[in-house]
Amino acid sequence: MAAGAAAQDYTSGNKKAIKLYEKGMESLYQGKKAAAMNTLEQAVNEDEGFLEADLTLAELLSDIDRG
């Protein structure tokens, strides 16, 4: 494993979906909710069985609705 790289287990094996999810999470951590929502939607569309992306998106949408 490369220095600084962390092993991450996801429910998806789809590399594109994982990359989108990680990009969405980065946007979320930066407070960019609209960008996070868009990217997480792309991740879910890429792999509909990707639970982490789906649950994070649902939580984000719920937070926005309560907003």
C-alpha positions in Angstrom: 0.0 0.0 0.0 1.3 3.5 -0.9 2.3 5.8 1.9 -0.7 7.8 3.1 -3.2 5.6 1.3 -5.9 4.2 3.5 -7.6 0.9 2.8 -11.3 1.6 2.3 -14.1 -1.0 2.1 -17.2 0.1 0.1 -20.3 -1.8 -0.9 -19.4 -0.9 -4.5 -16.6 -2.3 -6.6 -17.3 0.3 -9.3 -14.2 2.5 -9.4 -16.0 5.4 -11.1 -18.8 5.3 -8.5 -16.2 5.3 -5.7 -14.3 8.2 -7.2 -17.5 10.2 -7.5 -18.5 9.3 -3.9 -15.2 10.4 -2.6 -15.4 13.7 -4.6 -18.9 14.2 -3.2 -17.7 13.6 0.3 -14.9 16.1 -0.1 -17.4 18.7 -1.4 -19.6 18.0 1.6 -16.7 18.4 4.1 -16.0 21.8 2.4 -19.6 22.9 2.9 -20.5 22.7 -0.8 -23.8 20.9 -0.4 -25.1 21.5 -3.9 -21.9 20.2 -5.5 -21.9 17.2 -3.0 -25.5 16.4 -3.9 -24.8 16.5 -7.6 -21.7 14.3 -7.3 -23.4 11.8 -5.0 -26.3 11.5 -7.4 -23.8 10.7 -10.1 -22.3 8.0 -7.9 -25.7 6.4 -7.2 -26.5 6.5 -10.9 -23.3 4.8 -11.7 -23.9 2.0 -9.1 -27.5 1.8 -7.7 -26.3 -0.7 -5.1 -23.7 1.7 -3.6 -25.1 2.0 -0.1 -22.6 4.6 1.2 -23.4 7.0 -1.6 -27.1 6.3 -1.4 -27.3 6.8 2.4 -25.2 9.9 2.3 -27.3 11.4 -0.4 -30.5 10.6 1.5 -29.1 12.2 4.7 -28.0 15.3 2.7 -31.5 15.6 1.1 -33.1 15.2 4.5 -30.9 17.9 6.0 -31.8 20.3 3.2 -35.6 19.6 3.6 -35.3 20.4 7.3 -33.1 23.4 6.4 
